[in-house]
Amino acid sequence: MTINCDDMDAARLAILILGRGWYGIEGALPLLAMGNSHLWAQQTYGKNFQEWANSIDEKRIAAALESVANVGERTSLNDIVKQAHGMAENIRRKAG
């Protein structure tokens, strides 16, 4: 799986939402599945996680999720790309 997004803040949040901390971005987002997202946000942005997440426009998050794509053959029974695109659609619908 890859994310083709130049907006690193939106890409980080999109991957955190999509993978619930079990996915990372090499060199930009560590795995945060053990509940370290609040500490990471504080160290990275000087804000708590909620403040940082709320600072990113929903349309930016949706665009990042829409940029998720498979690289090569899918290796999971879960269709992560389909999930990402579905999340993006839901975000756009709620944002109006």
C-alpha positions in Angstrom: 0.0 0.0 0.0 1.1 3.5 -0.7 -0.2 7.0 -0.2 0.5 9.6 -2.9 0.0 12.8 -1.0 2.2 15.9 -0.8 0.3 17.2 2.2 2.2 15.4 4.9 0.0 16.5 7.8 -3.1 15.2 6.1 -1.3 12.0 5.0 -0.2 11.3 8.6 -3.7 11.8 10.0 -5.3 9.7 7.1 -2.9 6.8 7.8 -3.5 7.0 11.6 -7.3 6.9 11.0 -7.1 4.2 8.4 -4.8 1.9 10.3 -5.7 2.9 13.9 -2.0 3.2 14.5 -0.9 -0.1 13.0 0.3 1.6 9.8 3.1 4.1 9.5 4.8 6.2 6.8 8.5 5.5 6.5 10.5 8.3 7.8 7.4 10.4 8.7 5.0 8.4 10.9 6.0 5.6 13.3 3.6 2.8 14.3 1.5 4.2 17.1 -0.7 1.2 17.9 0.3 1.1 21.5 -1.5 4.4 22.2 1.5 6.8 21.7 -0.3 9.1 19.3 -0.8 11.8 21.9 2.9 11.8 22.9 3.9 11.7 19.2 1.6 14.7 18.3 3.0 16.7 21.3 6.6 15.9 20.3 6.0 16.5 16.6 3.6 19.5 16.6 3.7 20.9 20.1 -0.1 20.2 20.4 -2.1 17.4 21.9 -3.5 14.9 19.4 -7.0 16.4 19.2 -5.7 19.9 18.7 -3.5 18.7 15.9 -6.2 16.6 14.2 -8.7 19.4 14.4 -6.3 21.7 12.7 -6.4 19.7 9.5 -9.3 20.4 7.1 -11.6 17.4 6.4 -11.2 17.9 2.7 -7.4 17.5 3.0 -7.9 14.3 4.9 -10.4 13.0 2.3 -7.9 13.8 -0.5 -5.1 12.0 1.3 -7.4 8.9 1.8 -8.3 9.0 -1.9 -4.6 8.8 -2.8 -4.1 5.5 -1.0 -3.3 2.8 -3.6 -2.1 -0.7 -3.9 1.5 -1.4 -5.0 1.7 -4.8 -6.6 -0.5 -7.6 -5.5 -2.8 -7.2 -2.5 -1.5 -9.2 0.4 -4.4 -8.9 2.8 -8.0 -10.2 2.8 -8.9 -6.6 3.9 -9.2 -4.3 1.0 -7.4 -1.4 2.6 -7.6 0.8 -0.5 -11.4 0.3 -0.7 -11.7 1.1 3.0 -9.6 4.3 2.5 -11.7 5.4 -0.4 -14.9 4.7 1.5 -13.7 6.7 4.4 -12.9 9.6 2.1 -16.4 9.4 0.6 -17.9 9.5 4.0 -15.8 12.5 5.1 -16.7 14.4 2.0 -20.4 13.6 2.4 -20.4 14.8 6.1 -18.3 17.9 5.2 -20.9 18.9 2.6 
